[in-house]
Amino acid sequence: MSPDELVIAEWSESPYTSYDLRGAVVEHRVVVAAIEDVGTDVRHEVRSGDVDRVPSTWTEAEVVEARPHGLARVDGVAQW
């Protein structure tokens, strides 16, 4: 993580109720990244070492860009 990024929230959940995934944990975090002369990005990232459909490395689930002209949700973020 670069010095221009800050984790502002982190949590984990066990969202699955099926027998084989009941103990699986999905981790979440919200990262704010300052981009010089451009604006700010806010990223919701996820990871899990327990669930195949969720990557084991921090992966963007949702991104919002804050620019001088306003806020925009980024399309094309990989669907995990």
Rosetta blueprint (number, residue, H / E / L):
1 M L
2 S L
3 P L
4 D L
5 E E
6 L E
7 V E
8 I E
9 A E
10 E E
11 W E
12 S E
13 E E
14 S L
15 P L
16 Y L
17 T L
18 S L
19 Y L
20 D L
21 L L
22 R L
23 G L
24 A L
25 V L
26 V E
27 E E
28 H E
29 R E
30 V E
31 V E
32 V E
33 A E
34 A E
35 I E
36 E L
37 D L
38 V L
39 G E
40 T E
41 D E
42 V E
43 R E
44 H E
45 E E
46 V E
47 R E
48 S L
49 G L
50 D L
51 V L
52 D L
53 R L
54 V L
55 P L
56 S L
57 T L
58 W L
59 T E
60 E E
61 A E
62 E E
63 V E
64 V E
65 E E
66 A E
67 R E
68 P L
69 H L
70 G E
71 L E
72 A E
73 R E
74 V L
75 D L
76 G L
77 V L
78 A L
79 Q L
80 W L
